[in-house]
Amino acid sequence: MKRIIYFITFFVFSGYYAGLAIIITSGFTDLSRFYSLPIRALTLICMIYVIKENYRNLLRRRNAIVILLMTAFWGLYFLKVLYHVQAGYPLFRSSWVEYIFYAMAFCVFPFFTYASIDFDRYKKTILDSLIFSGFILGLVCLYLYKDILAMGVGRINEIKYIDENAADTLNPLALSYGGVLTLVLCVYKIIYIPMKNNKERLYIYVTIFLSLILFFLGSSRGSMIALVTSAGLFVLYGSYSIRIKALFVTILSVPILIYGAYLSGSSIFGRIESTFESGDEGRNLLWTNAWNEFVNYPFLGRRIEIGFYPHNIFLETLMSIGIVGFLLFIIVLFKGYRRVWNKSKNDVTYLIPFIVMNQAVSQHMVTGGLYVAILLFFSLGLAFTVSNQQNNINMNSFNSNGKRS
């Protein structure tokens, strides 16, 4: 079971994009589905197996309402997909079946899979897999994009403006969010989990270095939001000495980020500054159109897309399944946040889903479609996991250092 969960977690985000980066850079962009679909199908099969073995945890009374709300939410969304097709509205993807398949593979089954397992038993497996997948993504991108990094390109996709013959690259958002997620989880490990030996320390610090490269190459404003909010969690949770250590690490990271952006030529800070000065016209237009769609059809929404998803998961939910679907979603999200907030006070291992959830919300407020929000529903599943050890008096993480004083 640990190996299966490790495998699924590896391909939740960064591990999947590591393989995709190789395919795209090799010039086989048109064949990327021959990688994506088998990987998602294989992980889907593994998730079905995990749920089958642990389904009793989903039937516990404590999470019954959440399971019911989540089932109703996706049931309503799938009905709206069918309505969208029946009404003859255009779709961004080639087939309506993809929306249901991706929603099942990225959202529905990840939620139920991780909600069904015992987090106390698999927390180390999940953390190690997330960090290792980020390490692999970092190595792959350093090898593939080392020339772009040396050129000081502000953002990886800008290489086309410099060299029209340059090979296609991975989406900068995948790089940036993958880098930030791995970076924050590595910092979490440094702060809360004593390193066993120098080999482990070297591995973590190399992974941090690689994560910073991903962050600078991607230059996403949303990932900066995720980084700042996650840093705040470290200052809030743990013993007094742990929080002082976290504050020190946070302060130390500021000049490192600034110098790293300068050294790499990253445009991250310039993009943030321009957003404050003039906003983001493209997203503002999408958000306005999505809001108008909701206002015209407030109860159950109408279209699942307006030519393209609106780059905001809350507006997309309102637009596609109306206030009814939005309430189903927001209740589960609020309960998830409240669960990890309260549990982290006694057990800092619940900062792991808290960190991922922060990352996911930060990401999907500015990009990504509802039906591929895998980080969000993965972390929500972890938030509602029913621990078989939850009645233990000792609710520490991996050691006593993480317990709040």
C-alpha positions as CSV (number, residue, x, y, z in Angstrom):
1,M,0.0,0.0,0.0
2,K,2.9,2.4,0.8
3,R,4.4,1.8,-2.6
4,I,1.1,2.4,-4.4
5,I,0.5,5.7,-2.4
6,Y,4.1,6.8,-3.1
7,F,3.5,6.1,-6.8
8,I,0.2,8.0,-7.0
9,T,1.6,11.0,-5.0
10,F,4.7,11.1,-7.2
11,F,2.5,11.8,-10.3
12,V,0.0,14.1,-8.5
13,F,2.0,17.1,-9.8
14,S,5.7,17.5,-10.2
15,G,6.5,13.9,-11.2
16,Y,3.9,14.1,-14.0
17,Y,5.4,17.3,-15.4
18,A,8.9,15.9,-15.3
19,G,7.9,13.3,-17.9
20,L,5.9,15.8,-19.9
21,A,8.9,18.2,-20.0
22,I,11.0,15.5,-21.7
23,I,8.4,14.7,-24.3
24,I,7.7,18.4,-25.2
25,T,11.4,19.4,-25.4
26,S,12.1,16.4,-27.6
27,G,9.7,17.8,-30.1
28,F,6.8,15.3,-29.6
29,T,4.3,17.8,-28.2
30,D,1.6,16.4,-30.5
31,L,2.2,13.0,-28.9
32,S,2.0,14.1,-25.3
33,R,-1.4,12.4,-24.9
34,F,0.3,9.1,-25.4
35,Y,2.1,9.9,-22.2
36,S,-0.6,11.8,-20.3
37,L,-3.5,9.4,-20.8
38,P,-1.7,6.2,-19.8
39,I,-0.2,7.8,-16.7
40,R,-3.5,9.2,-15.6
41,A,-5.3,5.9,-16.4
42,L,-2.6,4.0,-14.4
43,T,-2.8,6.3,-11.4
44,L,-6.6,6.1,-11.6
45,I,-6.5,2.3,-11.4
46,C,-4.2,2.5,-8.4
47,M,-6.5,5.0,-6.7
48,I,-9.5,2.7,-7.3
49,Y,-7.5,-0.1,-5.6
50,V,-6.7,2.1,-2.6
51,I,-10.3,3.2,-2.2
52,K,-11.4,-0.5,-2.4
53,E,-9.0,-1.5,0.3
54,N,-9.9,1.5,2.6
55,Y,-13.5,2.3,1.7
56,R,-14.7,1.7,5.3
57,N,-12.9,4.9,6.4
58,L,-15.1,6.9,3.9
59,L,-18.3,5.4,5.5
60,R,-17.4,6.8,9.0
61,R,-20.1,9.1,10.3
62,R,-17.6,12.0,10.9
63,N,-17.1,12.6,7.2
64,A,-20.5,11.5,5.9
65,I,-21.7,15.1,5.2
66,V,-18.5,16.0,3.3
67,I,-18.7,12.8,1.2
68,L,-22.3,13.6,0.4
69,L,-21.5,17.2,-0.5
70,M,-18.6,16.2,-2.7
71,T,-20.6,13.6,-4.5
72,A,-23.4,16.0,-5.2
73,F,-21.0,18.7,-6.4
74,W,-19.4,16.5,-9.0
75,G,-22.7,14.9,-10.0
76,L,-24.0,18.4,-10.7
77,Y,-20.9,19.3,-12.7
78,F,-21.1,16.2,-14.8
79,L,-24.8,16.9,-15.6
80,K,-23.8,20.4,-16.7
81,V,-21.1,19.0,-19.0
82,L,-23.8,17.0,-20.7
83,Y,-26.1,20.0,-20.9
84,H,-23.3,22.1,-22.4
85,V,-22.8,19.6,-25.1
86,Q,-26.5,19.1,-25.7
87,A,-27.0,22.9,-26.1
88,G,-24.3,23.0,-28.7
89,Y,-21.9,25.3,-26.9
90,P,-18.2,25.1,-28.1
91,L,-15.6,23.3,-25.9
92,F,-11.9,24.1,-25.5
93,R,-11.0,20.4,-25.5
94,S,-11.8,18.2,-28.4
95,S,-14.3,16.0,-26.7
96,W,-16.7,16.4,-23.7
97,V,-15.6,12.9,-22.5
98,E,-12.3,14.5,-21.6
99,Y,-13.9,16.8,-19.0
100,I,-15.4,13.9,-17.2
101,F,-12.3,11.7,-17.5
102,Y,-10.0,14.5,-16.2
103,A,-12.3,15.5,-13.4
104,M,-12.4,11.8,-12.3
105,A,-8.7,11.4,-12.6
106,F,-7.6,14.8,-11.2
107,C,-10.3,15.6,-8.7
108,V,-12.9,13.0,-7.7
109,F,-10.7,9.9,-7.2
110,P,-7.7,11.9,-5.6
111,F,-10.2,13.3,-3.1
112,F,-11.7,9.9,-2.1
113,T,-8.4,8.1,-2.3
114,Y,-6.6,10.3,0.2
115,A,-9.7,10.7,2.4
116,S,-9.8,7.0,2.7
117,I,-6.3,6.4,4.0
118,D,-4.8,6.7,7.5
119,F,-2.8,9.9,7.3
120,D,-0.7,9.0,10.4
121,R,0.4,5.8,8.7
122,Y,1.3,7.4,5.3
123,K,2.3,10.9,6.1
124,K,6.0,10.2,5.6
125,T,5.4,8.4,2.4
126,I,3.4,11.3,1.0
127,L,5.9,13.9,2.1
128,D,8.9,12.0,0.7
129,S,7.1,11.3,-2.6
130,L,6.1,15.0,-3.1
131,I,9.7,16.2,-2.4
132,F,11.3,13.5,-4.6
133,S,9.0,14.3,-7.5
134,G,10.0,18.0,-7.2
135,F,13.7,16.9,-7.1
136,I,13.2,14.9,-10.3
137,L,11.4,17.8,-12.0
138,G,14.2,20.1,-11.0
139,L,16.9,17.8,-12.4
140,V,15.0,17.3,-15.6
141,C,14.4,21.0,-16.2
142,L,18.0,22.0,-15.2
143,Y,19.3,19.6,-17.9
144,L,16.7,20.6,-20.5
145,Y,16.7,24.3,-19.9
146,K,20.2,25.1,-18.7
147,D,20.9,27.1,-21.8
148,I,17.8,29.2,-21.3
149,L,18.7,29.8,-17.7
150,A,22.2,30.9,-18.8
151,M,20.7,33.4,-21.2
152,G,18.9,35.2,-18.4
153,V,15.5,34.9,-20.1
154,G,12.8,36.6,-17.8
155,R,10.4,33.7,-18.2
156,I,10.9,30.4,-19.9
157,N,8.2,30.8,-22.6
158,E,9.9,34.1,-23.7
159,I,12.7,32.1,-25.4
160,K,10.5,32.0,-28.5
161,Y,10.8,35.8,-28.8
162,I,14.6,35.4,-28.8
163,D,14.9,32.2,-31.0
164,E,12.0,31.3,-33.2
165,N,13.6,27.8,-33.8
166,A,13.9,27.1,-30.1
167,A,12.3,23.9,-28.9
168,D,8.9,24.0,-27.1
169,T,9.1,24.2,-23.3
170,L,6.9,23.1,-20.4
171,N,4.3,25.6,-19.3
172,P,6.0,28.1,-17.0
173,L,3.1,27.7,-14.5
174,A,4.0,24.1,-14.0
175,L,7.6,25.0,-13.3
176,S,6.8,27.8,-10.9
177,Y,4.1,26.0,-8.9
178,G,6.1,22.8,-8.8
179,G,9.1,24.7,-7.6
180,V,7.3,26.5,-4.9
181,L,5.5,23.5,-3.6
182,T,8.8,21.5,-3.4
183,L,10.6,24.4,-1.9
184,V,8.1,25.0,0.9
185,L,7.9,21.3,1.7
186,C,11.7,21.1,2.0
187,V,11.7,24.1,4.3
188,Y,9.0,22.4,6.3
189,K,11.2,19.4,6.7
190,I,14.2,21.5,7.8
191,I,12.1,23.3,10.4
192,Y,10.1,20.4,11.9
193,I,12.0,17.2,11.1
194,P,15.6,16.6,12.3
195,M,17.8,15.4,9.5
196,K,19.2,11.9,10.0
197,N,22.6,12.4,8.3
198,N,24.6,14.6,6.0
199,K,23.4,12.7,3.0
200,E,19.8,13.6,3.7
201,R,20.8,17.3,4.4
202,L,22.6,17.4,1.0
203,Y,19.6,16.0,-0.8
204,I,17.2,18.5,0.8
205,Y,19.4,21.5,0.1
206,V,20.1,20.4,-3.5
207,T,16.3,20.0,-3.9
208,I,15.8,23.6,-2.6
209,F,18.3,24.9,-5.1
210,L,16.6,23.1,-8.0
211,S,13.2,24.3,-6.7
212,L,14.4,27.9,-6.9
213,I,15.5,27.4,-10.5
214,L,12.0,26.2,-11.3
215,F,10.5,29.1,-9.5
216,F,12.6,31.7,-11.4
217,L,12.1,30.0,-14.8
218,G,8.3,30.0,-14.3
219,S,8.0,33.5,-12.8
220,S,4.4,33.1,-11.8
221,R,2.7,35.7,-9.6
222,G,0.4,33.2,-8.1
223,S,3.3,31.0,-6.9
224,M,4.6,34.0,-5.0
225,I,1.3,34.3,-3.2
226,A,1.6,30.6,-2.3
227,L,5.1,31.1,-1.1
228,V,4.2,34.0,1.2
229,T,1.1,32.4,2.7
230,S,2.9,29.2,3.4
231,A,5.8,31.0,5.1
232,G,3.2,32.5,7.4
233,L,2.1,29.0,8.5
234,F,5.6,28.2,9.8
235,V,5.5,31.2,12.0
236,L,2.1,30.2,13.5
237,Y,2.6,26.6,14.3
238,G,5.1,24.7,16.5
239,S,6.9,25.3,19.7
240,Y,8.3,28.8,20.5
241,S,11.8,27.7,19.4
242,I,10.4,26.3,16.2
243,R,8.5,29.5,15.4
244,I,11.7,31.6,16.0
245,K,13.6,29.2,13.7
246,A,10.8,29.6,11.1
247,L,10.9,33.4,11.3
248,F,14.7,33.4,10.9
249,V,14.4,31.1,7.8
250,T,11.7,33.4,6.4
251,I,13.8,36.6,6.9
252,L,16.9,34.9,5.4
253,S,15.0,33.7,2.3
254,V,14.0,37.3,1.2
255,P,17.5,38.4,0.1
256,I,18.1,34.9,-1.4
257,L,15.0,35.3,-3.5
258,I,15.9,38.8,-4.6
259,Y,19.5,37.9,-5.5
260,G,18.4,34.7,-7.2
261,A,15.9,36.6,-9.4
262,Y,18.6,39.1,-10.3
263,L,21.2,36.4,-11.0
264,S,18.9,34.3,-13.2
265,G,17.3,37.3,-15.0
266,S,13.8,36.1,-13.8
267,S,11.0,38.6,-14.4
268,I,9.0,37.5,-11.3
269,F,9.3,40.8,-9.4
270,G,8.8,42.8,-12.6
271,R,5.6,40.9,-13.3
272,I,4.3,41.5,-9.8
273,E,5.1,45.3,-10.1
274,S,3.3,45.6,-13.5
275,T,0.3,43.8,-12.1
276,F,0.0,46.3,-9.3
277,E,0.4,49.2,-11.7
278,S,-1.9,48.2,-14.6
279,G,-3.6,44.9,-13.6
280,D,-4.0,41.9,-15.8
281,E,-6.3,42.8,-18.7
282,G,-6.6,39.3,-20.1
283,R,-7.7,37.7,-16.9
284,N,-9.9,40.7,-16.0
285,L,-11.8,40.2,-19.2
286,L,-12.3,36.5,-18.5
287,W,-13.4,37.2,-14.9
288,T,-15.9,39.8,-16.1
289,N,-17.4,37.5,-18.7
290,A,-17.6,34.6,-16.1
291,W,-19.3,36.8,-13.6
292,N,-21.8,38.1,-16.2
293,E,-22.6,34.5,-17.1
294,F,-23.3,33.8,-13.4
295,V,-25.4,36.9,-12.9
296,N,-27.6,36.0,-15.9
297,Y,-28.0,32.4,-14.7
298,P,-27.4,32.5,-10.9
299,F,-29.1,29.4,-9.6
300,L,-27.5,26.6,-11.6
301,G,-25.2,28.5,-14.0
302,R,-25.2,27.8,-17.7
303,R,-22.0,27.0,-19.6
304,I,-19.0,25.2,-18.2
305,E,-16.7,27.3,-20.4
306,I,-16.8,30.7,-22.1
307,G,-14.5,29.8,-24.9
308,F,-11.9,29.0,-22.3
309,Y,-12.0,28.5,-18.5
310,P,-12.0,31.8,-16.7
311,H,-8.7,31.2,-14.7
312,N,-10.4,31.4,-11.3
313,I,-11.9,28.3,-9.7
314,F,-14.5,30.2,-7.7
315,L,-15.8,32.2,-10.8
316,E,-15.7,29.0,-12.9
317,T,-17.9,27.2,-10.3
318,L,-20.4,30.1,-10.1
319,M,-20.5,30.3,-13.9
320,S,-20.9,26.6,-14.6
321,I,-23.1,25.3,-11.7
322,G,-24.4,28.4,-10.1
323,I,-24.9,29.3,-6.5
324,V,-26.0,25.7,-5.7
325,G,-22.8,24.2,-6.9
326,F,-20.7,27.0,-5.3
327,L,-22.3,26.4,-1.9
328,L,-21.5,22.7,-2.1
329,F,-17.9,23.5,-3.0
330,I,-17.3,26.3,-0.5
331,I,-18.7,24.4,2.4
332,V,-16.3,21.5,1.8
333,L,-13.4,23.9,1.3
334,F,-14.2,25.8,4.5
335,K,-14.5,22.6,6.4
336,G,-11.2,21.4,5.0
337,Y,-9.4,24.6,6.0
338,R,-10.9,24.5,9.4
339,R,-9.9,20.8,9.9
340,V,-6.2,21.4,8.9
341,W,-6.1,24.6,10.9
342,N,-7.3,22.9,14.1
343,K,-5.3,19.7,13.6
344,S,-2.1,21.6,12.9
345,K,-2.2,23.1,16.4
346,N,-1.6,19.7,17.9
347,D,0.1,17.8,15.1
348,V,2.3,19.8,12.7
349,T,2.2,17.0,10.1
350,Y,-1.2,18.4,9.1
351,L,0.8,21.4,7.8
352,I,1.5,19.2,4.8
353,P,-2.0,19.2,3.5
354,F,-2.4,22.8,4.7
355,I,0.6,23.8,2.6
356,V,-0.6,22.0,-0.5
357,M,-4.1,23.5,0.0
358,N,-2.7,27.0,0.2
359,Q,-0.7,26.3,-2.9
360,A,-3.7,25.0,-4.7
361,V,-6.0,27.9,-3.8
362,S,-3.3,30.4,-4.7
363,Q,-2.9,28.7,-8.1
364,H,-6.5,28.2,-9.0
365,M,-7.5,31.8,-8.1
366,V,-5.5,32.9,-11.1
367,T,-5.1,29.9,-13.5
368,G,-6.2,26.4,-14.2
369,G,-9.6,24.8,-14.7
370,L,-11.8,23.2,-12.1
371,Y,-11.7,19.8,-13.7
372,V,-7.8,19.6,-13.4
373,A,-7.5,21.0,-9.9
374,I,-5.6,18.0,-8.6
375,L,-3.6,19.7,-5.9
376,L,-6.8,21.1,-4.3
377,F,-8.8,17.9,-4.2
378,F,-5.7,15.9,-3.2
379,S,-5.1,18.2,-0.2
380,L,-8.8,18.3,0.7
381,G,-8.8,14.5,0.8
382,L,-5.9,14.6,3.2
383,A,-7.7,17.2,5.3
384,F,-10.6,14.8,5.8
385,T,-8.6,11.6,6.4
386,V,-9.8,9.6,9.4
387,S,-6.8,8.7,11.5
388,N,-6.9,5.4,13.3
389,Q,-4.6,7.0,15.8
390,Q,-6.6,10.2,16.3
391,N,-7.4,9.4,19.9
392,N,-3.8,9.0,21.0
393,I,-2.6,11.5,23.5
394,N,0.6,12.0,21.7
395,M,-0.3,13.9,18.5
396,N,3.2,14.9,17.5
397,S,4.4,15.0,14.0
398,F,7.5,12.9,13.4
399,N,9.0,14.0,16.7
400,S,8.3,16.1,19.7
401,N,9.9,19.3,18.3
402,G,6.9,20.1,16.2
403,K,4.4,20.1,19.1
404,R,3.0,23.5,20.0
405,S,3.9,24.8,23.4
